[in-house]
Amino acid sequence: MNIYIRKFLLIFFVVIFFISAPIVLGYALGYRFDFQNKRVTRIGIIYLESRPKGATIFLNGKKIKEKTPTTIKRLFPKTYWVRIEKEGFHPWEKHLIVLPNQNTLVSGIILFPQDLQSKKLENFQNIKFVVFSPSGKYLAIGFTNNKIALREINDNKNEIIDLNESLNQRRDLVSMTWANYDENILFVALKNKGGTSVLAYKIKEKKWLSFPEYINNFSQINSHPQNANLFYLNKGGEIVLWNINTGSSKILFKNAKKFLVTKSNIFVIQNDNGEKSRLLKTNLLGQNKEIVSQDFPSGDSEFFAYNDNAVIINEKTAYLVKEKSLQKILDNINGIVWSNDANKFLLYNDHELWIYFLDRNPYDNQNPELILSSTTEIKYPHWQKDNNYIFVLHQDVLKSLELDGRNHRNIYDLISLNQNQYDYFLTKDNEILHFKKEQEEIALYITRNYIEKDLF
């Protein structure tokens, strides 16, 4: 090989190197040539995860070989129509935008069964109240004959408490509520000739806890979030901290209309007989008082809290409680439902369902976001335990609404319930408990595992 050939080969391979090196490097960095748009661009990927897994995936109408969970690679930046199917389940579908060198993540997809069936557990007559405990472990049913049935859901047995016999006197059942931080305590409001009084029933110990006469006839009660022996009571505008072990009590506030106990704070609406009230915040012992709002509107107010976050509805206007101020959110609101992660909450009235995200910019025009509007009544909104779906009773059908509203929000009809439906509860084991009226009786039904346990 003479010197001219060697020079030619050297120049040739140098040219090839300088041509191929950028191509190889670009390929390694995710660049591809888009023949459709005749340009070089970076590719992206889509990650899909569903429960149950093993679902079939369609990309722009074409079935691909991968099943969930999977990563679909080498996708040019554009919008893709993705559909996920599995036999016996409602399909999931959505437009997903793929961006250059980015992962479009879609996790938490739930494929709901198409044929959910309820099983009747028991019939009840003369029901007055139905109250689920915070986690759904217990169910308390109050009857017109002044009896209470306590039921541990997974045990399928009822403990019947006859109020007249156990308390040795005639008292009428007024209301029942569970302690906000202790599922072992059920508060029962009773009425006799002397007025209304509240007793506490300890589930595990199976005994009544009576409040002393000097703090009886209170209008509001909350348990301490960290000490099961402490209770907060509103007695005639005085917020009293009572110790059930020692019997001692301490007045924390006067002229109080309502109060709320969160994980580490007490919020109190205080009124000194003026047109305006003020909202105070203290620690759990009533110390270190701070004024959140000096000019709080008068009128009826209701607190809704999760951990240390709180929302107040005053005359159907919802306010978010900030560090030292109130932020108005929406008018014409009936109630609030906090998510399990305490990062968002639902606001609802008879015909609209909204969601507010705490981590969004407060000036975001899409916060709160309207997720359902209807001319017919929307009832009983609940969160799915992973906060990816919302359940509502609408037009006598229990529906699930997907939280992810990118381009398209999936809404599924899960199970038909009659117009005499009472409230329902979603347990931690993915069971739906619900009541419905059947002639003169109320029947308790359970829909087992709308998501199988082993899929978590």
C-alpha positions in Angstrom: 0.0 0.0 0.0 1.6 3.2 -1.2 1.6 6.5 0.7 -1.3 8.0 -1.4 -3.7 5.2 -0.5 -2.7 5.4 3.1 -3.4 9.2 3.1 -6.7 8.6 1.4 -7.8 6.0 3.9 -6.7 8.2 6.8 -8.7 11.2 5.5 -11.7 8.9 4.7 -11.9 7.4 8.3 -11.4 10.9 9.8 -14.3 12.2 7.7 -16.4 9.2 8.7 -15.6 9.7 12.4 -16.6 13.4 12.3 -19.8 12.5 10.5 -20.8 9.5 12.6 -19.7 10.8 16.0 -22.4 13.4 16.3 -25.0 10.9 15.0 -24.0 8.3 17.6 -23.8 10.9 20.3 -27.2 12.4 19.3 -28.7 8.9 19.3 -27.4 8.3 22.8 -28.8 11.6 24.0 -32.3 10.6 22.6 -32.3 12.5 19.3 -34.1 10.9 16.3 -35.1 12.0 12.9 -38.8 12.6 12.6 -39.6 11.7 9.0 -43.2 12.9 9.3 -42.2 16.4 10.3 -38.8 16.2 8.5 -36.7 17.4 11.5 -34.4 16.1 14.2 -35.9 16.0 17.6 -35.5 14.5 21.0 -37.8 11.6 21.8 -39.8 11.0 25.0 -41.4 8.1 26.9 -44.7 7.2 28.5 -44.8 5.1 31.7 -48.2 3.4 32.5 -49.1 1.6 35.7 -52.5 0.1 36.4 -54.3 -1.9 39.0 -55.0 -4.7 38.2 -51.8 -5.0 36.1 -51.5 -7.0 32.9 -53.9 -4.7 31.0 -53.7 -4.4 27.2 -52.5 -1.0 25.8 -53.6 0.7 22.6 -51.5 3.6 21.3 -53.3 5.8 18.8 -55.7 2.9 18.2 -53.0 0.3 17.6 -52.4 -2.5 20.1 -48.9 -2.8 21.3 -47.2 -5.9 22.7 -46.4 -4.5 26.1 -48.8 -4.7 29.0 -49.1 -2.7 32.2 -46.9 -1.8 34.0 -44.6 -0.7 31.2 -42.5 2.0 29.7 -43.3 2.9 26.0 -40.0 4.3 24.6 -38.8 6.2 21.5 -41.9 8.3 21.1 -41.7 11.5 19.1 -43.0 14.7 20.8 -46.7 15.0 20.1 -50.1 14.0 21.6 -51.0 10.3 21.8 -54.4 8.7 22.5 -53.8 5.9 25.0 -56.4 3.3 25.9 -56.0 0.5 28.5 -58.3 -2.5 28.5 -58.7 -5.6 30.6 -61.6 -8.1 30.3 -64.3 -7.5 32.9 -63.1 -4.0 33.7 -64.0 -0.5 32.6 -61.4 0.8 30.1 -59.2 3.8 30.9 -58.3 6.3 28.1 -56.7 9.7 27.8 -54.8 12.0 25.5 -51.2 12.2 26.7 -48.7 14.8 25.6 -45.1 13.5 25.1 -42.4 16.2 25.4 -38.8 16.0 24.2 -36.5 14.1 26.6 -39.3 13.8 29.2 -41.2 11.0 30.9 -44.9 11.3 30.8 -45.9 9.4 34.0 -49.3 7.9 34.5 -49.5 5.9 37.7 -52.4 5.1 40.0 -54.7 4.0 37.2 -57.6 1.9 38.6 -59.5 -0.4 36.3 -62.9 -0.7 38.0 -64.9 -3.9 37.6 -67.8 -3.6 35.2 -70.1 -5.8 37.3 -69.9 -4.9 41.0 -72.2 -6.9 43.1 -73.4 -6.1 46.6 -74.1 -8.7 49.3 -76.8 -8.1 51.9 -75.4 -8.5 55.4 -78.4 -7.7 57.6 -81.8 -6.0 57.9 -82.6 -3.4 60.5 -85.8 -1.8 61.5 -86.5 1.7 63.0 -83.1 3.1 62.2 -82.5 6.7 63.5 -78.8 7.3 62.8 -76.0 5.5 61.0 -72.4 6.6 61.9 -69.2 5.1 60.5 -66.0 5.3 62.5 -63.2 7.4 60.9 -61.4 4.3 59.4 -64.6 2.3 58.8 -63.6 -0.4 61.4 -66.8 0.2 63.4 -70.4 1.0 62.5 -72.8 2.5 65.1 -76.5 2.3 64.4 -79.0 4.2 66.5 -82.6 3.1 66.7 -85.9 4.9 67.6 -86.3 2.5 70.6 -83.2 4.0 72.2 -80.9 1.1 71.4 -77.5 1.2 69.7 -76.0 -1.5 67.6 -72.2 -1.5 67.5 -70.7 -3.6 64.7 -67.1 -4.3 63.8 -67.3 -4.5 60.0 -65.1 -7.6 59.5 -66.6 -9.4 62.4 -70.2 -9.4 61.2 -71.5 -9.4 64.8 -73.6 -6.7 66.5 -73.2 -5.6 70.1 -76.6 -4.3 71.2 -76.7 -1.5 73.8 -80.1 -0.8 75.5 -79.7 2.8 76.7 -82.6 2.6 79.1 -81.3 -0.5 80.7 -77.6 0.3 80.8 -78.2 3.8 82.2 -81.1 2.8 84.5 -83.2 5.7 83.3 -85.3 6.8 80.4 -83.3 8.9 77.9 -84.0 9.7 74.3 -81.3 9.3 71.7 -80.5 12.6 70.1 -77.3 12.0 68.1 -74.1 10.0 67.8 -70.6 10.9 66.7 -67.2 9.3 66.9 -64.3 11.0 68.7 -62.2 12.8 66.1 -58.8 11.3 67.3 -59.9 8.1 69.1 -61.8 5.4 67.3 -62.4 3.7 70.6 -64.9 6.3 71.8 -68.4 7.0 70.6 -70.1 10.1 71.9 -73.9 9.7 72.4 -76.2 12.7 73.0 -79.2 11.9 75.2 -82.2 14.0 76.2 -84.5 13.8 79.3 -86.6 16.2 81.3 -83.4 17.9 82.6 -82.1 18.7 79.2 -79.5 17.2 76.8 -76.4 15.5 78.1 -73.5 13.6 76.4 -72.0 10.3 77.4 -69.0 8.6 76.0 -69.0 4.8 75.3 -65.5 3.1 75.3 -65.7 0.3 72.6 -62.9 -1.9 73.8 -63.7 -1.6 77.5 -67.5 -1.8 76.9 -68.3 0.8 79.5 -69.9 4.2 79.7 -67.9 7.3 80.7 -70.1 9.9 82.3 -69.4 13.6 82.3 -69.8 15.4 85.7 -72.9 17.5 86.2 -70.9 20.8 86.3 -69.7 20.4 82.7 -72.8 18.6 81.4 -75.2 20.1 78.8 -72.4 21.2 76.5 -72.9 21.9 72.8 -69.6 20.7 71.3 -67.0 18.1 72.2 -63.6 17.2 70.8 -60.9 14.7 71.9 -57.3 15.6 72.4 -55.2 14.3 69.4 -52.4 12.9 71.6 -53.9 12.2 75.1 -57.0 9.9 75.2 -57.8 11.2 78.8 -58.3 14.8 77.7 -61.5 16.3 76.1 -62.4 19.8 75.0 -66.0 20.9 75.7 -68.0 24.0 74.8 -70.3 24.7 77.7 -72.3 27.9 77.3 -69.5 29.7 75.4 -66.7 28.4 77.7 -64.1 26.1 76.2 -63.3 23.6 79.0 -60.3 21.2 79.0 -61.4 18.2 81.0 -59.2 15.3 82.3 -61.3 12.1 82.7 -58.7 10.5 85.0 -58.4 13.2 87.5 -61.8 14.8 87.0 -60.1 18.2 86.9 -61.1 20.9 84.3 -59.7 24.2 83.1 -61.5 27.0 81.2 -59.4 27.9 78.2 -61.7 30.5 76.5 -64.8 32.5 77.2 -67.4 34.0 74.8 -66.7 31.2 72.3 -69.1 30.3 69.5 -67.3 27.3 68.1 -63.9 25.6 68.3 -61.8 23.1 66.4 -59.0 20.9 67.6 -56.4 20.0 65.0 -53.2 17.9 65.3 -51.3 20.6 67.2 -53.6 23.7 67.5 -57.0 24.9 68.7 -59.0 27.3 66.6 -61.7 29.3 68.3 -64.4 31.7 67.0 -64.9 34.2 69.8 -67.6 36.8 69.9 -67.9 39.7 72.5 -71.6 40.4 71.7 -70.6 42.5 68.6 -71.6 42.2 65.0 -68.1 40.8 64.1 -66.3 37.9 65.7 -62.6 37.0 65.8 -60.7 33.8 65.0 -58.0 32.8 67.4 -55.3 30.1 67.3 -53.5 28.6 70.2 -51.6 25.4 71.1 -53.4 22.4 72.6 -53.2 23.8 76.1 -54.8 27.1 75.1 -51.5 29.0 75.3 -49.7 31.3 72.8 -52.8 32.9 71.5 -52.6 34.4 68.0 -55.3 36.4 66.1 -55.9 34.8 62.7 -58.8 37.2 61.8 -59.9 40.2 63.9 -62.9 40.8 61.6 -64.5 37.4 61.2 -68.1 37.4 59.8 -70.9 36.7 62.2 -73.3 33.9 61.5 -73.3 30.1 61.7 -69.8 28.5 61.1 -68.6 25.0 60.6 -65.0 23.7 60.8 -63.4 21.1 58.6 -59.9 20.0 59.4 -57.2 17.4 58.6 -54.0 17.4 60.5 -53.2 21.1 61.0 -55.1 22.3 57.9 -58.5 23.9 58.4 -61.3 25.3 56.4 -64.3 27.2 57.7 -67.7 27.5 56.1 -69.5 30.6 57.3 -73.0 31.2 55.9 -72.1 28.8 53.0 -68.9 30.7 52.1 -65.7 28.6 52.4 -62.5 30.2 53.9 -59.1 28.6 54.0 -57.4 29.3 57.4 -53.9 30.6 56.7 -51.2 31.4 59.2 -52.5 34.8 60.2 -55.3 35.4 57.8 -58.4 33.9 56.0 -58.5 33.3 52.3 -62.0 33.2 50.7 -62.4 30.3 48.3 -66.0 29.9 47.1 -69.6 30.9 47.9 -72.6 28.6 48.1 -70.7 25.6 49.6 -72.4 22.9 51.7 -69.4 20.9 52.9 -65.7 20.0 52.7 -64.0 16.6 52.4 -60.3 16.5 53.0 -58.1 14.0 51.0 -56.1 11.4 53.0 -52.8 13.1 52.2 -54.2 16.5 53.5 -52.9 18.2 50.3 -56.3 19.0 48.8 -60.0 19.0 49.6 -63.4 18.8 47.9 -65.9 21.6 48.1 -69.5 20.7 47.2 -73.1 21.9 47.0 -76.2 20.2 45.6 -75.1 20.6 42.0 -71.3 21.2 41.9 -68.2 19.5 43.0 -64.9 21.4 43.2 -61.3 20.5 44.2 -58.8 22.9 45.9 -55.1 22.1 45.8 -53.0 23.5 48.7 -49.8 23.3 46.7 -51.0 25.4 43.8 -50.4 29.1 43.5 -53.3 30.9 45.4 -53.7 33.2 42.4 -54.1 30.2 40.0 -57.4 30.8 38.1 -57.9 27.0 38.0 -57.8 26.6 41.8 -60.4 25.6 42.9 -61.1 23.4 39.9 -64.7 22.4 38.9 -64.8 18.7 38.3 -68.5 17.9 38.2 -71.6 20.1 37.5 -75.1 18.7 37.2 -78.7 19.8 37.2 -79.5 16.8 39.5 -78.3 16.4 43.0 -74.7 15.4 43.8 -74.5 13.5 47.2 -71.9 12.0 49.5 -68.5 12.8 48.0 -65.7 10.6 49.3 -62.0 10.1 48.4 -60.5 6.8 47.3 -57.8 5.9 49.8 -54.9 6.7 47.5 -56.5 10.0 46.5 -56.5 9.2 42.8 -60.3 9.0 42.5 -63.4 10.6 44.0 -66.7 8.8 44.6 -70.1 10.5 44.5 -73.7 9.4 44.5 -75.3 10.9 41.4 -78.6 10.0 39.8 -78.9 6.9 42.1 -75.6 5.6 40.8 -72.3 5.4 42.7 -69.7 7.0 40.4 -65.9 7.2 40.4 -64.2 10.3 39.0 -60.6 10.3 38.1 -58.6 13.1 39.7 -56.2 13.4 36.8 -58.0 15.8 34.5 -55.4 16.0 31.7 -57.4 16.5 28.5 -60.0 13.9 29.7 -61.3 12.8 33.0 -62.5 9.2 33.2 -65.9 8.8 35.0 -67.3 5.4 35.7 -70.7 4.1 36.8 -69.9 1.5 39.5 -73.2 0.3 41.0 -76.8 1.4 41.0 -78.3 2.4 44.3 -82.0 3.2 44.9 -83.3 6.7 45.7 -83.7 5.7 49.4 -79.9 5.3 49.7 -78.3 6.4 52.9 -74.7 7.5 53.1 -72.0 4.9 52.2 -68.4 4.3 53.4 -65.3 3.1 51.7 -63.2 1.0 54.0 -59.4 0.5 53.9 -60.0 -3.0 52.5 -61.6 -1.5 49.4 -65.1 -2.4 50.4 -68.2 -0.2 49.9 -70.7 -0.3 52.7 -74.1 1.2 52.0 -77.7 1.1 53.3 -80.9 1.2 51.4 -84.6 1.2 52.3 -86.5 -2.0 51.5 -90.2 -1.6 52.3 -90.2 -1.0 56.1 -86.7 -2.0 56.8 -83.2 -0.7 56.2 -80.7 -3.2 54.8 -76.9 -3.1 55.1 -75.1 -4.1 52.0 -71.4 -4.6 51.3 -69.6 -4.5 47.9 -66.4 -6.5 48.5 -63.1 -5.4 47.1 -63.7 -3.1 44.1 -59.9 -3.4 44.0 -58.5 -6.7 45.1 -56.3 -6.5 48.2 -53.3 -8.2 46.7 -53.1 -5.6 44.0 -51.8 -3.0 46.5 
